[in-house]
Amino acid sequence: MKKNVKLKNKLLVKKKIKKITHSSNKKNINLEKKNSRSIAKSPKYIELRGFLSFFILHELNRGDHSGDELAEIIGKRKGTSLTPGTIYPALKRLRRQKLITFKRIGRKKVYSLTPLGLSELKALYSLFKGMFFGLRGKLR
């Protein structure tokens, strides 16, 4: 009898977690729709996550930037604004992996790509080129 009650409670908790997750995803989609001007409509079922590190490396390859500048540049590309809680942990992780470095200029840290970061970025470009081969005509 006790096992059945515990099992039912676990199922109820899982359903609540799913509902909370689903409702928070709706909020994110609505925010993206409000904030995006020229950005394409967000997919309904599939999320593209994990590109932040790639975009940081890509932008640092184009030139040195502070964390605020990176957040603004990448935020414009994404169609939303990036918070310090998003950008700075990613910068810290890339720094620990020795893919980027920084110099202090006044109170700001200006980040730049290391040779290891450049080789990682080139590997990512090659990977994306292979993965998304044939989509060039579709991406207009």
C-alpha positions, 0 to 999 in steps of 0.5 A, a space after each residue: 500500500 505504501 509503495 503505491 502511494 509513493 509511486 503516485 506521489 512521484 508521478 504527480 511531482 514529475 507531472 508538475 515539473 513537466 508543466 512548470 518546464 513547459 510553461 517556462 518554455 512558452 514564456 521564453 518563446 513569447 519573449 523571443 517573439 517580442 524582442 525579435 525584429 528581423 529574427 526568424 520565428 522560433 521553432 516550436 519543438 526544437 531549441 538550438 542551445 549551446 551556440 553561445 561559446 561558438 558565438 563568443 569565439 567567432 566574435 573574438 576572432 573578428 576583434 577584441 571585446 569586453 563582456 558587455 560588448 559581447 553580450 550586446 553583439 550576440 544578443 542582437 544576433 539572437 534577438 534578445 538581450 544576454 544577461 551577465 548571468 549568461 555571458 560571464 560564466 561562459 567567458 569564465 569557462 572558455 578562459 579556464 579551457 585556455 581558449 580566450 584570455 583577457 587584459 584589464 583596461 581600466 575597470 573592464 576586461 577586454 577578451 581576446 582569442 588565444 591560438 588554441 581558441 583559434 584552432 578550436 574555432 576553425 575545427 567548429 567551422 569545419 564541423 558546421 560546414 560538414 553538418 550543414 552541407 547542402 543547406 546554403 540554398 535553404 538559408 535565405 
